[in-house]
Amino acid sequence: MQKLSDGMLLYHGSYMVVDTPDLAKCAARKDFGKGFYLTTSRKQAEDFVRASIKKAIAQGLITEDQNFGFVSVFEYHEKDGISKFVYENADADWLHCIVGHRKKNTFSAIVDSMKDYDIVAGKIADDRTNVTITTYLVGGYGAIGSESADKACISQLIPERLKDQYCFRTNEAFECISFVESEKIWIR
């Protein structure tokens, strides 16, 4: 997990150019809650363009023939007074945070504790890991929150292969990032 540092470039993949994040447009029930998600991995952002296009088509936001999206690049700027929480590893605490944010009334204490942070970061549980998280949610590895279920789920996620994500959760956090450029990504 890379520590946020002044001048660091972060990437966001979407079906459209995103040059000004808007908290009102950010979806709830994401890994670290409602917020604008960025990554240090340009490839991960490019991969997310495909998922974003599929979701936008399903929601009727774009036509079915759109075969391109964009990777928007942002530069991070350190700012005093911004509270951050970083999950260094894909462990049980990280898993409980993701599950709590994805499924209402699950791990509520963790979700409540995250409300105080402007930025939350950790490994990404992306669309490729969705089946594993869903299996965990329905008790496929045992009781949610049990040590055995946590270990089984995390081992299936292959945590050493997971990339990072940074969730900018407040308008104050948005002041830490500035738009640099967008690149059109063609999908085959």
Residue pairs with C-beta under 8 A, 6 or more apart in sequence:
1 86
1 87
1 88
1 89
1 121
1 122
1 123
1 164
2 8
2 40
2 164
3 86
4 76
4 78
4 84
4 119
4 121
4 166
5 76
5 78
6 76
6 77
6 78
7 75
7 76
7 77
8 40
8 75
8 76
9 40
9 73
9 74
9 75
9 76
9 180
10 38
10 39
10 40
10 73
10 74
10 75
10 76
10 166
10 177
11 38
11 39
11 40
11 41
11 42
11 44
11 45
11 71
11 72
11 73
11 74
12 18
12 36
12 37
12 38
12 39
12 45
12 48
12 71
12 72
12 74
13 44
13 45
13 46
13 47
13 48
13 49
13 51
13 52
13 69
13 70
13 71
13 72
13 185
14 48
14 49
14 52
14 69
14 70
14 72
15 49
15 52
15 53
15 55
15 56
15 61
15 62
15 66
15 69
15 70
16 56
16 62
16 69
16 70
17 70
17 72
17 182
18 36
18 70
18 72
18 182
19 72
19 179
19 182
20 179
21 36
21 168
21 174
21 177
23 34
23 35
23 36
23 169
23 170
23 171
23 174
26 34
26 35
26 36
27 34
28 34
29 101
29 102
29 104
30 37
30 101
30 102
30 167
31 37
31 97
31 98
31 101
31 102
31 122
31 124
31 125
31 165
31 167
32 97
32 98
32 101
32 114
32 120
32 121
32 122
32 165
32 167
32 169
33 101
33 111
33 114
33 120
33 167
33 169
34 169
35 120
35 167
35 168
35 169
35 170
35 173
36 167
36 168
36 173
36 174
37 165
37 166
37 167
37 168
38 74
38 165
38 166
38 168
38 177
39 45
39 124
39 163
39 164
39 165
39 166
40 163
40 164
40 166
41 163
41 164
42 71
44 124
44 126
44 163
45 71
46 71
46 185
47 126
48 126
49 69
49 70
49 71
49 185
49 187
50 69
50 187
51 126
51 127
52 69
53 62
53 66
53 67
53 69
53 187
56 62
56 66
57 63
57 64
57 66
67 186
67 187
67 188
68 184
68 185
68 186
68 187
69 184
69 185
69 187
70 182
70 183
70 184
70 185
71 182
71 183
71 185
72 179
72 181
72 182
73 179
73 180
73 181
73 182
73 183
74 177
74 178
74 179
74 180
75 177
75 178
75 180
76 176
76 177
77 176
77 177
77 178
78 176
79 172
79 175
79 176
81 172
82 118
82 119
82 172
82 173
82 176
83 116
83 117
83 118
83 119
84 117
84 118
84 119
84 120
84 121
85 114
85 117
85 119
85 120
85 121
86 120
86 121
86 122
87 93
87 94
87 97
87 120
87 121
87 122
87 123
88 122
89 123
89 159
90 122
90 123
90 154
90 157
90 159
90 162
91 154
92 147
92 150
92 151
92 154
93 110
94 122
94 123
95 136
95 150
95 153
95 154
96 107
96 110
96 145
96 150
97 107
97 110
97 111
97 114
97 120
97 122
98 125
98 133
99 106
99 107
99 133
99 136
99 137
99 144
100 106
100 107
100 108
100 110
100 111
101 111
101 114
102 133
102 137
103 137
106 137
106 144
107 145
114 120
117 169
118 168
118 169
118 170
118 172
118 173
119 166
119 167
119 168
119 169
119 173
119 176
120 166
120 167
120 169
121 164
121 165
121 166
121 167
122 164
122 165
123 159
123 162
123 163
123 164
123 165
124 162
124 163
124 164
124 165
125 133
125 157
125 162
126 162
126 163
129 157
129 162
132 153
132 156
132 157
133 153
135 141
135 153
135 156
136 144
136 149
136 153
137 144
139 149
141 148
141 149
141 150
141 152
141 153
141 156
142 148
142 149
142 152
143 149
168 174
168 176
168 177
